[in-house]
Amino acid sequence: MFKKLLVANRGEIAVRVLRTAREMGITTVAVYSQADRKSLHVEMADEAVEIGPPPPLESYLNIERIIGAAKATGAEAIHPGYGFLAENASFAKACSEAGLIFVGPPSDALRRVGDKLEARQLALSVGAPVIPGMTAVQPDIGAFKKEAQKIGYPVLVKAAAGGGGKGMRVVSSLADLNAGLEAAMRESQTAFGDATVYLEKYIAEPRHIEMQILCDEHGNAVWLGERECSIQRRHQKIIEESPSPVMTAKLRVEMGQTAVKIAKAAGYRNAGTVEFLYEKGHYYFLEVNARLQVEHPVTELCTGLDLVALQLQIASGEPIPLTQEQVQPRGHAVECRIYAEDAARDFLPSSGVIAALAEPQGPGVRCDSGLREGLEISVHYDPILSKVITHGESRDEAIRRMRRALSDYVILGVATPISLLLDILKHPAFLSGKLSTHFLDHHFADWKPPRPSENVQEMALIAATLARAGARRSDGALSSKARPTPWQTIGHWEIAHG
Ligand code: MV4
């Protein structure tokens, strides 16, 4: 195992990776932008290097500065977290050229699965179920027309360089095909610098189910179970869970084996996710996510494994320390993502200073967070603040724990979707597991936050007054106080909207 690791990320994922590295006795290096000087990940690491101004291109996306920081501190390996450089083949290559271990797949595998058409071909080559559609670049509009006719409308135009829904257009008839192709090509050119698009049959009401896998350099591979991530808005997931309410033991084995076959065909290594769409008992390959994902904790709570520890072991050349038979997921886990955004105002990003904070705890409750009181939430980065993950013997128990945990969560200073999450967690369609990627559009399109009771507002005022009185300390430090603040007992609340 290497002795020193640089974490090329920020926020809750940087904190999460640093924790595991410290448990493993690995010396840690954090990098941070000028906007993150007061961040938790900077304080937690053994060393920290400032890498530039707040804009990502000048800091967390700057390959030279990050590799420079690794060289300067003697780090042997770099964990990219997710987002930023995590799936960047040039970064993976730059790491190996600098003699550094990239904690992720080889750059060739990153390139292969990053091209959605190539990933489709890979899936087809191993006999995986793939959505009917094109498998090669088509030279002209005539070929697209013919293909759409063959697939049958509605069809979906997708960007080869895509992901995250950019460069995608649903086309319901021949009359709209031209316009749909042009719009998708334009968007794809702008977003990815590549206008290549292809067609697939449009699946109208799918679930999004993904399979966690691990591959090592010795040819071993295991699958760790699925996560259902159907509850999302504009391709941003909000709630994930494992197992999926529609999964059967037979389908799980099939999906797991399919995922491993695709990864092996891609020359994949380290932790990864193979995404599928599911509809009416059938599943179809969608794409490969070549990174540790935001929602990995639900798999950790069900399997009892530490995926970051496994990533570090695999990256250092060790074999996967368990067999497929030793993977025995247990119970049910749910994750809620806490973003700095206003769910009542069309999820507008929210910035501000964390004025008060009390994070949930207790049996079966995990909170992965980079928050602390006094922290400034800036507009420069992805608005994810933290995640609450709960585990129980049953889905019902995990959900009840989540409702309790979220109603304990106090984050003052920025808007969060906690009251929306609490409403989803008691909705009959959610409780009966009737999910699809259109869940929020179907059930929460006109959602308004519940008006807090007068009682809560009064209590909040009292709590604010007491907290202010208690905050008169000489050191001005951010460390937690000896006595609990009222925020730790008042629970979730917010000021009445509009
Ligand atoms: C689809 C689809 C329906 N039919 N493909 C969205 C992101 C991109 N990576 C793939 N996506 C989709 N592909 C076919 N043939 C619907 C989606 C989709 C979706 C997929 C997963 C999770 C959320 C989604 C939200 C909207 C659309």
Boltz pocket constraint, residues with backbone or C-beta under 6 A from the ligand:
constraints:
  - pocket:
      binder: B
      contacts: [[A, 131], [A, 156], [A, 162], [A, 163], [A, 164], [A, 165], [A, 200], [A, 201], [A, 202], [A, 203], [A, 204], [A, 206], [A, 208], [A, 229], [A, 230], [A, 232], [A, 235], [A, 277], [A, 286], [A, 287], [A, 437]]
      max_distance: 6.0
